[in-house]
Amino acid sequence: MISTLLVGFGFSAKTFHLPFLLHNDAFTITAVVSSRPDDVKAVLPDAEVFETLAQALKTVSPDLCIITTPNHLHFDQARQCLTAKTHVLVEKPFVLSAADAESLVAQAALVNRSVHVYQNRRFDGDFLTVKKLIDTQRLGNVRRMESRFDRFRPLPRDRWRENAGPGAGIFWDLGPHLLDQAVQLFGLPDAVQANIDTLRDGGQSDDCFDISLFYPQLHVKLGSSAFQAGTTLRFDVQGEKGSYRKFGLDPQEQALRDNNRLDDSDWGKTAPDEHGKLCNESVCEVFETCQGDYRKFYQQLSESVSNGAESPCSGRSVIPVIRLMELAIESSTEKKQISLKK
């Protein structure tokens, strides 16, 4: 079994990681780093609880460390874990600079350990559907794609993700998912232009953004708003043979929030009335959404840690995403398009 140290025990750890660790027999949670030991013991009575990562690494020798702490802590904590010669899974965003991402990937190679990033939305059903449509040429050559994560949250909340500070704000929260999916589909663009803004009264960090990625004969638009009520657009993909539009989010996050069972055969399936539509010049048809499955992330992670199999999301594969994050921030600050070409 993979002895696992869970670093942090907040919403991310309990919602997006703990259910899969308990579901998959390949993992055993040996210890947790948390300032709330009673909360941990209520769920994991056999796990040791440490107040700091340094104490945990000095006392136990885990095979894998999973970092679920606030974004600005990721680099230093991942570095500590690699120094202790453990494999590492880091919540997205991986880190806050491409230089730090490159440093961690190099360190992992030096100590012969692996570093992974929890870009779980590579396993969203709607994203897998778009990938399938592109791979099978159902849309022909894609010329335009819009991809969004919109919400209706007009009032700021008092939490680290929305307060002031490095790595806070909706761009560092949702931008890594949207950019990662775009890179997975189309690779790196030639140029990026972005507008990242704080529009809510009393907002301490950014809450809306729009990004344009420019490819040869392809324009990709990514964005998020805190003011979109009702059913939201997720994907609008337009090609020479037709277009595909999908509204509503992949159901897995809500299922995790609702504590749904992971052994349910319907896990990750989109409701029939929420499937997207595939259209050409003469007809539109409902196109069934692929089944999403975050369980596969952890299955692939276990095989990677245990047997050296391919990572579900390697740190190296995310370096371009973090670089795009940096360039988007630069573009927004300087109010200009930034070229990736040297």
Buried (B, 14 or more C-beta within 10 A) or exposed (E): EBBBBBBBBBEBBBBBBBBBBBBBEBBBBBBBBBEEBEBBBEEBEEBBBBEEBEBBBEEBEBBBBBBBBBBBBBBBBBBBBBEBEBBBBBBBBBBBBBEBBBBBBEBBBEEEBBBBBBBBBBBBBBBBBBBEBBEEEBBBEBBBBBBBBBBEBEEBEEEBBBBEBEBBBBBBBBBBBBBBBBBBBBEBBEBBBBBBBBEBEEBBBBBBBBBBBBBEEBBBBBBBBBEBEEEBBBBBBBBEBBBBBBBBBBBBBEBBEEEBEBEEEEBBBBEEEBBBEBBBEEEEEEBBBBBBBBBBBBBBBBBBBBEEEEBBBBBBBBBBBBBBBBBBBEBBEEEEBBEBEE
